Amino acid sequence: MAAVENRTRSEWQELDRDHYLHPFTDHKDLGKKKSRIITRADGVYIYDADGNKILDGMSGLWCVNTGYGRDELVTAIEKQLRELPYYNSFFQCAHPPSIELSRMLVEVTQPQFNRVFFTGSGSESIDTIIRMVRQYWQLLGQPNRQTIIARVNAYHGSTVGGASLGGMKPMHGQGGTPLAGIEHIAQPYWFGSDRKLSPEEFGLQTARELDKKIRQLGAGKVAAFVAEPIQGAGGVIIPPDSYWPEIQKICDEHGILLVTDEVICGFGRLGSWFGADHFKVKPDLMTFAKGVTSGYLPLGGVMVGDRVGDVLIDKGGEFFHGYTYSGHPACCAAAIATLHILKREKLVERVRDDIGPYLQKKWHGLAEHPLVGETRMVGLIGALELVKNKDPVTKFGSDRGVGTICRDFLVNNGLVMRAVGDTIVVAPPFVLTHAEADELIEKAWKCLDLTMAAIKK
Ligand SMILES: *Cc1c(COP(=O)(O)O)cnc(C)c1O
């Protein structure tokens, strides 16, 4: 028997409006517009209830990296569900999928990573980080080292901890966030600056804000710096090359822990296994989620480097933290199967050497369009900046919603990309073919034209 009833599109929309509270959604607004009901997917395409075929340029929500319709993932999950659908890892228990996945994660991460703590999501991983870094300094007899530094406009999830560490202003206005002991410094967003410095100079200057902040707080107060290698939800902010090496230097100088939030960048998105590998930094801890299972089931975790892991284990006693679904067997099976696919099909290398460069070249071609002020892309994650005027760069007023207008044209023309203000972001599955990349670019260009015509009116 099918678990879900067969209903028409409008039936789904009505039931949705009446009963389903969506994440990050204005429901009064949604009630007027109605949801787009997505019913199935295959490869890089999703299909809505009207049968429209839409190229998914966002890999779901930055997660379906190996594409839809992977029988291998479904089979691995089903097999695990039949054998052992659930058991916990509390009370000195474990099961083969969580142990095997731990081993495999250690293998694809930098040498300092020999241990992993599983969670159910990116947000839970960030909450784990907050507790773990503070506990680390506590155990080392430096209980005043509790402040965590993150960045403006960072996205680290939506639990109380995640929303606090994230740097999105509207989120801080709701629900009593941010937590105490969290500080935010500027993001390395060159296009968003006055562009008077070269990107390299700007990258250094922005990195040095970390040094300033540490000195202002006192190094003895700072536990860690946490950052996405490339800020994703904030608008795919790709830092200048000078940025990350300087950040590493500053963390080393002050002895503070460096944490990369790899929830989007991890597992090949940048054409390297992790964002830290791409930018050649050596984090003490890394969070992951999303792409680890290709989004087929929820799983997250924290890679724990030896610097922290050794202290937690040698001096820590019990770490009073964990989740019912930490290391869920079916989710671990999905992750194991995803890792097998990434390796066997050499998808990380494909993003680095083949489809990445192919799409990047075409993407940069969009800079020719009169509406586009900047294009940027690393691996298979990119953005374009919509501007009123290119030279000198003049932005639209934030109230015009040009990004949203463009996004709506895109989806109505069969391509999902996301608008972050007037920045259009893209992160397609790693299995995107050259022909599908051509289709993506063609549709993007067409919708830029449509957007331009619409705002002239
Ligand atoms: C999505 C995201 C999170 C939150 O992950 P959830 O699984 O939605 O809790 C955290 N950090 C980054 C960088 C993300 O992109």
The ligand as an SDF file (V2000), in Angstrom:
LIG
                    3D

 15 15  0  0  0  0  0  0  0  0999 V2000
   22.3330   24.0720    5.9750 C   0  0  0  0  0  0  0  0  0  0  0  0
   23.4490   24.4970    6.8270 C   0  0  0  0  0  0  0  0  0  0  0  0
   23.4520   24.2580    8.2060 C   0  0  0  0  0  0  0  0  0  0  0  0
   22.2640   23.6820    8.9170 C   0  0  0  0  0  0  0  0  0  0  0  0
   22.0230   22.3870    8.5460 O   0  0  0  0  0  0  0  0  0  0  0  0
   20.5770   21.7160    8.8960 P   0  0  0  0  0  0  0  0  0  0  0  0
   20.7690   20.2970    8.4720 O   0  0  0  0  0  0  0  0  0  0  0  0
   19.5480   22.4610    8.1080 O   0  0  0  0  0  0  0  0  0  0  0  0
   20.3820   21.8550   10.3480 O   0  0  0  0  0  0  0  0  0  0  0  0
   24.5730   24.5880    8.9220 C   0  0  0  0  0  0  0  0  0  0  0  0
   25.6460   25.1320    8.3350 N   0  0  0  0  0  0  0  0  0  0  0  0
   25.6850   25.3860    7.0170 C   0  0  0  0  0  0  0  0  0  0  0  0
   26.9170   25.9620    6.4090 C   0  0  0  0  0  0  0  0  0  0  0  0
   24.5740   25.0950    6.2230 C   0  0  0  0  0  0  0  0  0  0  0  0
   24.5960   25.3810    4.9270 O   0  0  0  0  0  0  0  0  0  0  0  0
  1  2  1  0
  2  3  1  0
  2 14  2  0
  3  4  1  0
  3 10  2  0
  4  5  1  0
  5  6  1  0
  6  7  2  0
  6  8  1  0
  6  9  1  0
 10 11  1  0
 11 12  2  0
 12 13  1  0
 12 14  1  0
 14 15  1  0
M  END
$$$$
